[in-house]
Amino acid sequence: MSTKKGLLERLAAGPVIGDGSMLMTMEKRGYAVAGAWTPEAVIQHPDAVKQLHREFLRAGADVLQTFTFYASEDSIEGKNSSASVEDTLLNWEELNERACDLAREVADEGDALVAGSMGPVVAYEVGKGKDVVQNQFRQQCDVFSRKKVDFLVGEFFSYTEEAEWAIEVMKTYGLPVVCMMRICIAGDEMGVKPADSAVRLAKAGADVIGVNCCYDPNIALETIAMMKEGLQASKQRAHLILQPVGFHTQEIAGEPIGYTELPEFPYAMEPRVLTRIDAHKFARAAYELGVRYVGGCCGFEPHHIRAISDELKEERGRGVFGIDKSGFPQSLNRSFVATLRKRASRDYWMNLKPSAGRDWIMKRAELRPKSSDSKSS
């Protein structure tokens, strides 16, 4: 039997570091297909999947999520139906099983937990009803349960109702449940505000609630603050999680403009990529807000996760694998170049204004267009 501490035990003791981008990173490395966004690399390129898991583990991740995004039966059936003759037809159950095995193999190289991960299903989007939708979730959870994952994660939900249905299923397996919405301060696709969404997820039974994907740390922090207020006002209790995208995105005047709506998505996102300094700042701001599960979604590379781990090393009570190689920023003292040695201080990097992207700590009021007919409160 494993002697690893469980998720809720770890959260009670201090911060937990999540992993980062799987699908977008695998696509950039040539192992996944943009547009389809399904994890066939689990079957076709398992060594590449293990390598990315291992990089996140080495960067300090306490959790490795199974590479099972869009891996429900109906999602994989859709992938198969549009496959060309050159494509390998996928078996959704085998894919989920293999993904669990890969994550477990790498997690057991360290002290990491394995999270069985699932997201929205086609059945909900096309209105097939609660029973059909929950059966899709149950099928994946059955695999996760057989493979003895440490906890369950529902992520990337844009409808609070669908997330509630997923939580109801996940709770029946006797494991901790994490649920994340892909929303901004404007709320979900049906207009449910973040505070109300958080309360509903807590009442459905989620142990950990938060935001992932679509929006950058700036927006995600503001959204999770609203969720926290909702939980406190309703006296609902849940841990908080943040796993935003690793790109500078937008959300102006409450209009949701996630990263997938940007003209640069998906092939020209590099100018919007967060620096590792942004990741340091995000980790500190999230922790001070009360978020104890901090990770990343699309665009968060291993070096971003290492920055989060390094920023919270005192709170975690341990350092980071490989920090002797990166050594932010003290390693610059080893340089033969005098200008680099002068940059071997935290103050220099925390106050730097990068030449690309936007300053993520700008206040939202500074980003919104002025309205001549706006009313004061």
Disulfide bonds with the S-S distance in Angstrom:
none
